[in-house]
């Protein structure tokens, strides 16, 4: 019985490692496209953990990892700076355009609805 559990734990660890490597590759692609990047990792509940990426050019994006540990591993593998909070100088780096503003405001300002 213990041997079966060890095999299953080993398989789960291997899956987690592959997922972290895949996320790190995506982070690397974003980093190269935006002249560098920084991140903030935030647990979002049952859905997983969000990795918010902000490029040196102000571009931003996010990825969702199934667990906080996988997200942490991915940003470590990618070798980027990770912030504890999304505030201050880090948040000020984000550049938003008309599309983002219309989506955030939704129908209040005549933008596309979110539903």
C-alpha positions, -999 to 999 in steps of 0.1 A, spaced: 0 0 0 28 24 9 46 16 -23 15 25 -43 13 58 -25 49 66 -33 44 59 -70 13 82 -70 32 109 -51 60 106 -76 36 109 -106 20 140 -90 54 156 -84 64 149 -120 31 165 -133 37 195 -111 72 199 -124 61 197 -160 34 223 -154 59 246 -137 83 242 -166 55 250 -191 45 281 -172 81 292 -169 85 289 -207 54 311 -211 68 336 -187 100 336 -206 82 343 -239 63 372 -223 96 385 -208 114 385 -241 84 401 -259 82 430 -234 119 437 -227 118 421 -193 91 414 -168 83 413 -131 55 394 -114 32 391 -85 18 357 -74 -16 356 -57 -37 327 -45 -72 330 -60 -89 301 -42 -100 268 -56 -92 279 -91 -55 281 -83 -29 309 -82 -26 339 -105 7 350 -118 4 386 -129 32 397 -153 41 433 -160 66 439 -188 92 467 -189 72 483 -217 41 484 -195 24 455 -212 8 431 -189 -8 396 -187 -15 368 -164 -13 331 -161 -31 307 -137 -13 279 -120 -32 250 -103 -14 256 -70 7 282 -53 37 259 -51 36 254 -89 33 292 -95 63 299 -72 83 272 -89 75 287 -123 85 323 -115 117 310 -99 125 289 -130 118 320 -152 142 340 -130 121 372 -128 116 396 -99 85 387 -78 66 413 -57 47 406 -26 19 430 -35 5 446 -66 9 482 -55 32 513 -56 59 515 -82 51 480 -96 14 488 -103 24 521 -118 44 503 -145 11 489 -161 0 508 -192 -36 505 -202 -53 516 -234 -88 524 -245 -97 487 -248 -89 480 -212 -107 511 -199 -138 502 -219 -138 467 -206 -132 478 -170 -160 503 -173 -183 480 -192 -217 494 -201 -214 523 -176 -193 542 -202 -207 527 -233 -180 500 -236 -187 464 -245 -207 445 -219 -190 419 -198 -219 395 -202 
